[in-house]
Amino acid sequence: MRLKLSIVLLLVGELSYATTITSLLKAIDKRPQSRLEQLDVDRAALGVEKVTDRMMPKLDGFVGYEIYNRPSSLRPVLPSEMKNPNASLPFSKNIGRAGLKFSWPLFVQSLYTLKQKAALMQLASQDKKRLSRIQREAKLVGSVAYLKYMESLSRALKTKEHSILATRKKIALMVKEGRTPQSSLLTLDAKINDLKMNRIGIEQQKNRLKATIETLTGISLTHSVRLQQKRDIKKGAIFALAPLQKTLRATQKDINAAKERYYPSVAMKGAYTLSKADAYNTDKSVHTGYGSLGVYVNMPLYDSSHATGVEEAKLNYLKTKSLMADTKERLTVQAKELQREIKLLERSQQLARKNVHNQKALLQIAKVSLSNEVITQEEYLRYEDALANAKATLYQSEAKKWQDIAQLAVIYGNDLKRIVK
């Protein structure tokens, strides 16, 4: 049993060690969300096929049985057929029919425009899929960074707790010797309990972050993974605008297609019908065929819905154009803000590291001063708090920097697998 447990623990350790930010980012592509987005791309591709199908010939077969209240023709009758009254004329009250119908839109200008629109929407769906994937990558990197922040904060609080516990042992001896009151221990115990409660709150936040990571990747982490930037964000055009840009061009095609409904269209139509019945004048069975094939030009003369369609398409275009302008302005400002903030955070990290180093030295001095009764416990605890706060500031600035890098990658369409390792 112990051997099995050791093997399980070893495997868990190996799996945990094998998990990297790269493997987590790759796992995103295997999640159901990626498959759903691919289905949207496939559906958009069908939009192009649907318009192409409307340009193709149609052939239908039919079978029917007709009943009339007076004799009707199976087909148009030639005058020469009416000269022989003894012949079975193709007229009857009950007629069976079977045949084929054929149609082919040879030229409909709006269909070509709608096909261009569908192709643009397909490209927009591909851009949306890529953007959505990068957004999920950014959310993953941000979650991992804040998980590291929470873990570092928890370790800092644990270190602080151990430091206070060590001080408590010294104070307990002083209380036992009567050099300091019993209340000194109660003050330290209250501080230790506060630290434990804070660590419980941190554990709750860690659980939420781990749940987010597992939702995005399907991988359950026991602890965070290493984050390292291997190259800078490649700046350029704002990729987050790409789907909107193609959608805007597609709405422009909608306006053109609506106007092209006024254009003439050319279509070929044909039919062949085989009819069978009992002739009304001889009661003999008659069967005959009749077919036609023609090319037709259709000229729309008046349809008020066409004008309404044009206005509706214009409104959709203006709405999309305004949305793109607003998004472009917002993302441009956000990109500048993120780049400035990343530089400020880098400077902040340098100062925070120095501050942590200085606060550690001050805390050691405070411990000695407390033992020598030069300072009070409250003053000593302020040094403990100062060191913990300095560490928290450092860890938080690191997490915020990773979050900013991830957001910048979304704006410029950078695959985070090429940015982070």
C-alpha positions in Angstrom: 0.0 0.0 0.0 2.8 2.4 0.9 4.5 1.5 -2.4 1.4 2.4 -4.4 1.0 5.6 -2.5 4.6 6.5 -3.2 4.2 5.8 -6.9 1.0 8.0 -7.0 2.8 10.8 -5.3 5.7 10.5 -7.6 3.5 10.6 -10.7 1.6 13.6 -9.3 4.9 15.3 -8.7 6.2 14.6 -12.2 2.9 15.8 -13.8 3.1 19.0 -11.7 6.7 19.5 -12.7 5.9 18.9 -16.4 3.2 21.6 -16.5 4.5 24.8 -17.9 2.9 28.0 -19.1 3.6 26.8 -22.7 1.7 23.5 -22.1 -1.1 25.5 -20.4 -1.4 27.9 -23.4 -1.4 24.9 -25.8 -4.2 23.2 -23.8 -6.5 26.2 -24.6 -6.7 25.1 -28.2 -8.1 21.7 -27.1 -10.9 23.1 -25.0 -14.6 23.0 -26.1 -14.6 26.8 -26.6 -12.1 26.4 -29.4 -14.2 23.8 -31.1 -17.3 26.1 -30.8 -15.4 28.9 -32.4 -14.2 26.7 -35.2 -17.9 25.7 -35.8 -18.7 29.5 -36.2 -15.9 29.7 -38.8 -17.3 26.7 -40.6 -20.8 28.2 -40.5 -19.5 31.4 -42.0 -17.9 29.4 -44.8 -21.3 27.9 -45.5 -22.6 31.4 -46.0 -20.4 31.7 -49.1 -21.6 28.3 -50.3 -25.2 29.4 -49.8 -24.8 32.4 -52.1 -23.0 30.2 -54.6 -25.9 27.7 -54.5 -28.3 30.5 -55.5 -26.3 31.0 -58.7 -26.5 27.4 -59.7 -29.2 25.8 -61.9 -32.2 24.1 -60.2 -33.9 21.0 -61.5 -37.1 19.7 -60.0 -39.3 16.8 -60.8 -43.0 16.7 -60.2 -46.0 14.3 -60.4 -49.6 15.3 -60.1 -53.2 14.5 -60.8 -55.7 17.2 -61.8 -59.5 17.2 -61.8 -61.4 19.8 -63.8 -65.2 20.6 -64.0 -65.0 20.7 -67.8 -62.6 19.2 -70.3 -59.2 20.9 -70.3 -56.2 20.6 -72.5 -53.3 18.3 -71.8 -51.2 20.7 -73.9 -51.8 23.5 -76.5 -53.7 22.1 -79.5 -52.7 22.8 -83.1 -55.5 23.9 -85.6 -54.7 20.9 -87.8 -55.5 18.5 -85.0 -59.1 20.0 -84.8 -59.9 19.1 -88.4 -60.3 15.4 -87.7 -63.3 15.1 -85.4 -62.8 11.3 -85.0 -59.3 11.7 -83.6 -58.8 11.5 -79.8 -58.3 15.1 -78.8 -56.0 15.9 -75.9 -58.8 17.2 -73.6 -60.1 15.6 -70.4 -61.5 16.3 -67.0 -59.0 14.1 -65.2 -55.4 14.5 -66.2 -52.2 12.9 -64.8 -49.0 14.8 -65.2 -45.3 14.2 -64.6 -42.3 16.2 -65.7 -39.3 18.4 -64.9 -38.8 22.1 -64.2 -35.5 23.9 -64.8 -34.3 27.4 -63.8 -31.0 29.1 -63.9 -30.2 32.7 -62.8 -27.8 33.7 -65.5 -27.1 37.1 -64.1 -28.2 38.7 -60.8 -25.8 41.4 -59.8 -26.8 41.4 -56.2 -25.8 37.8 -55.8 -22.2 38.5 -56.7 -22.1 41.3 -54.2 -23.7 39.1 -51.5 -21.0 36.5 -52.2 -18.3 39.1 -51.6 -20.1 40.1 -48.3 -20.2 36.4 -47.2 -16.5 36.0 -48.0 -15.7 39.1 -45.8 -17.9 37.7 -43.0 -16.0 34.4 -43.2 -12.7 36.3 -42.8 -14.2 38.3 -39.9 -15.2 35.0 -38.2 -11.6 33.8 -38.5 -10.3 37.0 -37.0 -12.8 36.7 -34.2 -11.7 33.2 -33.5 -8.0 34.2 -33.3 -8.9 37.3 -31.1 -11.0 35.1 -28.8 -8.1 32.6 -28.4 -5.6 35.4 -27.6 -8.1 36.9 -25.1 -8.3 33.5 -23.3 -4.5 33.2 -23.4 -4.3 36.7 -21.8 -6.8 35.6 -19.2 -4.7 32.5 -18.5 -1.5 34.5 -18.2 -3.1 37.0 -15.9 -4.6 34.3 -13.7 -1.3 32.5 -13.4 0.5 35.8 -12.6 -2.0 36.6 -9.8 -1.8 33.0 -8.6 1.9 33.5 -8.2 1.2 36.8 -6.5 -1.2 35.1 -4.0 1.3 32.3 -3.4 4.1 34.9 -2.8 1.9 36.9 -0.5 0.9 33.7 1.4 4.6 32.9 1.9 5.4 36.4 3.0 2.6 36.2 5.6 3.8 32.8 6.7 7.4 34.2 7.1 5.9 37.1 9.1 4.0 34.6 11.2 7.2 32.6 11.9 9.1 35.8 12.7 6.4 36.9 15.2 6.3 33.4 16.7 10.1 33.5 17.2 9.7 36.9 18.9 6.9 35.5 21.0 9.2 32.8 22.5 11.5 35.6 23.6 8.7 37.6 25.0 7.3 34.6 26.8 10.6 34.2 28.7 10.5 37.9 29.6 7.0 37.5 30.9 8.1 34.5 32.9 10.9 36.5 34.4 8.5 39.3 35.1 10.2 41.8 32.8 7.1 42.5 30.7 3.3 42.2 31.3 1.2 39.2 30.2 -0.7 41.4 27.8 2.4 41.5 25.5 1.7 37.8 24.6 -2.0 38.5 24.0 -1.0 41.3 21.5 1.3 38.9 19.6 -1.3 36.1 19.7 -3.9 38.4 18.2 -1.5 39.4 15.5 -0.8 35.8 14.7 -4.5 35.0 14.5 -5.0 37.9 12.1 -2.2 36.5 9.9 -3.9 33.1 9.8 -7.2 34.6 8.9 -5.5 36.6 6.1 -3.9 33.4 4.8 -7.3 31.7 4.7 -8.6 34.6 2.6 -5.7 34.2 0.3 -6.3 30.5 -0.1 -9.9 31.3 -1.2 -8.6 33.6 -3.9 -6.1 31.0 -5.0 -8.9 28.4 -5.3 -10.8 30.8 -7.5 -7.8 31.4 -9.7 -7.1 27.7 -10.0 -10.7 27.1 -11.0 -10.4 29.8 -13.7 -7.2 28.2 -15.0 -8.8 24.7 -15.0 -11.8 26.1 -16.9 -9.5 27.6 -19.6 -7.2 24.6 -19.9 -8.7 21.6 -18.4 -5.6 21.2 -16.2 -5.8 21.3 -12.4 -2.8 23.0 -10.9 -1.5 22.5 -7.4 0.7 25.6 -7.6 1.5 28.3 -10.2 4.0 27.9 -13.0 7.0 30.0 -14.0 6.5 33.0 -16.2 9.3 34.5 -18.2 9.1 36.9 -21.1 11.1 35.6 -24.1 10.4 38.5 -26.5 8.7 41.9 -26.5 5.2 42.6 -27.8 5.3 43.2 -31.6 3.5 46.5 -32.1 1.8 47.6 -35.3 -1.8 47.7 -36.5 -4.5 47.1 -33.8 -5.5 43.6 -34.5 -8.5 43.8 -32.2 -10.1 46.0 -34.9 -9.6 43.4 -37.6 -13.0 41.7 -37.2 -14.8 45.1 -37.1 -12.9 46.3 -40.2 -14.1 43.3 -42.3 -17.6 43.6 -40.9 -17.6 47.3 -41.9 -16.6 46.3 -45.5 -19.4 43.6 -45.4 -22.0 46.2 -44.4 -20.8 48.3 -47.3 -21.5 45.4 -49.6 -25.0 45.2 -48.0 -25.7 48.7 -49.2 -24.5 47.8 -52.7 -26.6 44.7 -52.8 -29.7 46.6 -51.7 -29.2 49.1 -54.5 -28.6 46.4 -57.0 -32.1 45.0 -56.5 -33.1 47.8 -58.9 -30.9 46.2 -61.6 -32.3 43.9 -64.4 -31.7 40.2 -63.9 -31.4 37.5 -66.5 -32.7 34.0 -66.0 -33.2 30.8 -68.0 -36.3 28.8 -67.4 -37.6 25.6 -68.8 -40.1 22.8 -68.3 -41.2 19.5 -69.8 -44.5 17.9 -68.9 -45.8 14.5 -69.9 -49.6 14.3 -69.5 -51.9 11.3 -69.6 -55.7 11.2 -69.7 -58.8 9.7 -71.4 -59.9 11.9 -74.3 -63.3 13.5 -73.6 -64.6 12.8 -77.2 -63.5 9.2 -77.6 -62.7 7.9 -74.0 -59.4 6.6 -75.4 -56.2 6.9 -73.5 -54.1 9.9 -74.6 -50.6 10.7 -73.5 -48.6 13.6 -74.9 -45.5 15.7 -73.9 -45.0 19.4 -73.9 -41.8 21.4 -73.2 -40.4 24.9 -73.2 -37.1 26.7 -72.7 -36.6 30.4 -72.6 -34.3 33.2 -71.4 -36.0 36.1 -69.5 -35.0 39.6 -68.5 -36.7 40.8 -65.4 -36.8 44.6 -64.9 -37.9 45.8 -61.4 -40.3 48.7 -62.0 -41.5 49.5 -58.5 -41.1 48.0 -55.1 -41.0 50.3 -52.0 -39.3 47.6 -49.9 -36.1 48.1 -52.0 -35.8 51.7 -50.8 -36.4 50.7 -47.2 -33.7 48.0 -47.6 -31.2 50.5 -48.8 -31.8 52.8 -45.8 -31.6 49.9 -43.4 -28.3 48.8 -44.9 -26.9 52.4 -44.6 -27.9 52.6 -40.9 -26.2 49.3 -40.2 -23.1 50.6 -42.0 -23.0 53.9 -40.0 -23.5 52.0 -36.8 -20.6 49.6 -37.5 -18.5 52.5 -38.6 -19.2 54.5 -35.4 -18.5 51.4 -33.3 -15.2 50.8 -35.1 -14.1 54.5 -34.6 -15.0 54.3 -30.9 -13.2 51.0 -30.5 -10.1 52.3 -32.3 -9.9 55.4 -30.2 -10.4 53.5 -27.0 -7.8 50.8 -27.8 -5.2 53.3 -29.1 -5.4 55.1 -25.8 -5.4 51.9 -23.8 -2.3 50.6 -25.7 -0.4 53.8 -24.9 -1.5 53.7 -21.3 -0.4 50.0 -20.9 3.0 50.7 -22.5 3.6 53.6 -20.1 2.3 51.6 -17.1 4.6 48.7 -17.9 7.6 51.0 -17.8 6.4 52.5 -14.5 5.9 49.0 -13.1 9.5 48.1 -14.0 10.8 51.1 -12.2 8.4 50.3 -9.3 9.8 46.7 -9.1 13.4 48.0 -8.8 12.4 50.3 -6.0 10.3 47.6 -4.3 13.2 45.1 -4.3 15.4 47.7 -2.6 12.6 48.5 -0.2 12.2 44.8 0.8 16.0 44.6 1.4 15.9 47.7 3.6 12.8 46.6 5.5 14.5 43.2 6.3 17.4 45.0 7.8 15.2 47.4 9.8 13.2 44.4 11.1 16.3 42.7 12.4 17.3 45.9 14.2 13.7 46.2 15.6 13.9 42.6 17.0 17.1 43.5 18.8 15.6 46.7 20.1 12.5 44.9 21.3 14.6 42.3 23.2 16.5 45.2 24.8 13.2 47.0 25.6 14.2 50.0 23.5 11.0 50.0 21.5 7.4 48.8 22.3 5.7 45.8 20.8 3.5 48.0 18.7 6.5 49.7 17.2 8.1 46.3 16.5 4.9 45.0 14.8 4.9 48.0 12.6 8.3 46.9 11.2 6.8 43.4 10.6 3.9 45.0 8.7 6.2 47.3 6.8 8.2 44.3 5.5 5.1 42.4 4.6 3.7 45.4 2.8 6.9 45.9 0.9 6.8 42.3 -0.3 3.1 42.6 -1.3 3.9 45.7 -3.3 6.7 43.9 -5.2 4.6 40.8 -5.9 1.6 42.9 -6.9 3.6 45.0 -9.3 5.0 41.8 -10.9 1.5 40.4 -11.4 0.1 43.7 -12.8 3.0 43.9 -15.3 2.1 40.4 -16.6 -1.5 41.4 -16.8 -0.6 44.5 -18.8 1.6 42.5 -21.2 -1.2 40.1 -21.8 -3.7 42.9 -22.5 -1.2 44.5 -24.9 -0.8 41.2 -26.7 -4.6 41.1 -27.2 -4.7 44.6 -28.7 -1.8 43.9 -31.2 -2.8 40.3 -31.9 0.4 38.7 -30.5 0.2 35.0 -29.8 1.2 34.7 -26.2 2.9 31.3 -26.8 5.6 33.3 -28.6 5.8 35.9 -25.9 5.9 33.9 -22.7 7.8 30.8 -21.7 
